[in-house]
Amino acid sequence: MKLLCVEYNEAGEVAYNVIGDNALLRNNDDFYIPAFATELSCVPQIVLRVGKIGKHVAERFAGRYYEEVGVGIRFYADNLERELLAASLSPTAAMAFDSSAAISPMKSLVDVSLGDMIFLFELNGESVLTRKVCEISQKPEKTLAAMSEYYMLKIGDFLFCGGVFRQRNLSIGDHLRVLLDGECLLDFQVK
């Protein structure tokens, strides 16, 4: 199993990245800020579980490659990311460290349209981001098709579909929640 992630810059340009399963944070466990992260941010995301092996998948067929959806939050050590980029090095260590990708339980998409689902991110009880899945920066089907050009899709892989939104300046005690269609799937604290 691998985590396939789409990364956005502020202009909306995308890059694709694969990170190891060591990054998974499950069961609504609290996120502990690592010592090297003096500045922390996060990106709430829609997560798809791949249910079929595929390579070079056309966007029009991408919906056939997943049957489950959940939500996730990817954490970034902003200070480390800046240092690595300034040294012309890959910023992967700043975003693929242990427990840097919180993931919810998956929900079946049988008889449900992914595009119509409403995605909500709350920080400390306040709604910070609300949108329909069809309104995220790049449609999940386009992301899946693009990823399959670079990486073989395998059953059980997770596809993190993010966006340009990034919540910065997280600190100890922050309470994060992500809801999908009114159901709270992620609910934990930063420690």
C-alpha positions in Angstrom: 0.0 0.0 0.0 1.2 3.5 -0.8 -0.1 7.0 -0.3 -0.5 8.9 -3.6 -0.6 12.6 -2.9 -1.1 15.7 -5.1 0.7 18.8 -4.1 -0.4 22.3 -5.1 1.5 25.6 -5.1 -0.3 28.9 -4.5 -0.8 29.4 -8.2 -2.7 26.1 -8.4 0.0 24.2 -10.3 0.3 20.5 -9.3 2.9 17.9 -8.6 2.5 14.3 -7.7 4.2 12.5 -4.8 4.3 9.1 -3.2 4.9 8.7 0.5 5.2 5.6 2.6 2.5 4.1 4.9 4.6 5.2 7.9 3.0 8.6 7.4 -0.5 7.3 8.3 -2.2 8.5 11.4 -5.3 6.5 12.1 -8.2 6.0 14.5 -8.5 9.8 15.3 -5.3 9.5 17.3 -3.9 12.9 18.4 -1.1 14.4 16.2 2.1 15.1 18.1 4.3 17.8 16.7 7.8 16.5 15.9 10.8 18.3 17.4 12.0 19.5 14.0 8.7 21.2 13.2 8.8 24.7 14.6 6.2 25.9 12.2 3.3 23.6 11.3 0.5 23.7 8.7 -2.0 21.3 7.3 -4.1 20.6 4.2 -7.5 18.9 4.7 -8.2 16.5 1.8 -10.6 14.0 0.3 -9.1 10.5 0.3 -10.0 7.7 -2.1 -9.1 4.0 -1.7 -8.1 2.4 -4.9 -10.1 -0.8 -5.5 -8.7 -1.9 -8.9 -5.2 -2.3 -10.4 -4.5 0.2 -13.1 -1.9 2.0 -15.2 -2.5 4.8 -17.7 -6.1 5.2 -16.7 -8.2 7.6 -18.8 -10.0 10.2 -16.8 -13.4 9.1 -18.1 -12.8 5.6 -16.6 -11.2 6.8 -13.4 -14.4 6.4 -11.4 -14.2 2.7 -11.9 -11.0 2.5 -9.9 -12.4 3.5 -6.5 -15.5 2.6 -4.4 -14.6 4.2 -1.1 -14.0 7.7 0.1 -12.8 9.3 3.3 -11.1 12.4 4.5 -7.6 13.2 5.5 -5.3 15.9 6.8 -1.7 16.2 5.6 0.7 17.9 7.9 3.7 20.0 6.8 6.8 21.2 8.7 6.9 24.6 7.1 10.3 25.6 8.5 11.9 22.4 7.2 10.2 22.7 3.8 11.6 26.2 3.4 15.1 25.1 4.4 15.1 22.2 1.9 13.7 24.2 -0.9 16.3 27.0 -0.3 19.0 24.3 -0.6 17.5 23.1 -3.9 16.6 19.8 -2.2 13.4 17.7 -2.3 10.9 18.9 0.5 9.6 15.3 1.0 11.0 15.0 4.5 8.9 18.0 5.5 5.7 16.3 4.5 6.2 12.5 4.7 7.4 12.1 8.2 5.8 9.6 10.7 2.1 10.3 11.3 2.0 13.2 8.9 -1.1 12.0 7.1 -4.3 11.6 9.2 -6.9 9.4 7.6 -10.5 8.6 8.5 -12.4 5.4 8.1 -13.6 4.9 4.5 -17.3 5.1 3.4 -18.8 3.2 0.5 -19.7 5.2 -2.6 -22.5 2.8 -3.7 -25.5 4.9 -4.9 -23.7 8.1 -3.8 -22.2 10.8 -6.1 -18.8 11.8 -4.9 -19.0 15.2 -6.6 -22.1 16.2 -4.6 -20.6 15.4 -1.2 -19.9 18.4 1.1 -16.5 18.6 2.7 -16.1 20.7 5.8 -12.9 21.5 7.8 -13.1 23.0 11.4 -10.3 24.4 13.5 -11.1 24.9 17.2 -14.8 24.7 16.6 -14.9 27.3 13.7 -15.6 26.3 10.1 -12.6 27.2 8.1 -13.3 25.5 4.7 -16.5 24.3 3.2 -17.0 23.1 -0.3 -18.4 20.4 -2.5 -16.0 17.7 -3.7 -16.7 18.8 -7.3 -15.3 22.3 -6.3 -11.9 21.2 -5.1 -8.9 22.4 -7.2 -8.6 19.3 -9.4 -11.4 16.7 -9.8 -10.5 13.4 -8.1 -10.9 11.6 -11.4 -8.4 13.9 -13.1 -6.0 13.3 -10.1 -6.3 9.5 -10.3 -5.8 9.5 -14.1 -2.7 11.7 -13.8 -1.2 9.7 -11.0 -1.7 6.5 -13.0 0.6 7.9 -15.7 3.5 7.8 -13.2 2.6 5.1 -10.7 0.9 1.7 -10.9 -2.4 1.9 -9.0 -2.8 -1.1 -6.7 -5.7 -2.3 -4.6 -5.6 -0.6 -1.2 -3.6 2.4 -2.2 -4.9 5.7 -0.8 -5.2 8.8 -3.1 -5.0 12.1 -1.2 -6.8 14.8 -3.3 -5.9 18.1 -1.8 -6.2 21.7 -2.9 -4.5 25.1 -2.7 -6.0 25.8 0.8 -3.4 25.4 3.6 -4.1 26.1 7.2 -0.9 27.7 8.6 0.4 28.4 12.2 -1.0 25.3 13.9 0.0 24.9 17.5 -0.4 22.6 20.5 -4.0 22.4 21.7 -5.6 23.0 18.3 -8.7 20.9 17.7 -9.2 19.6 14.1 -12.3 18.1 12.7 -13.2 17.1 9.1 -16.8 16.3 8.1 -18.1 14.7 4.9 -21.8 15.2 4.2 -22.4 16.2 7.8 -20.7 13.1 9.3 -17.6 13.8 11.4 -14.9 11.4 10.2 -11.8 13.0 11.7 -11.7 14.6 15.2 -8.5 14.9 17.1 -6.1 17.4 18.7 -2.6 18.7 18.0 -0.2 18.0 20.9 
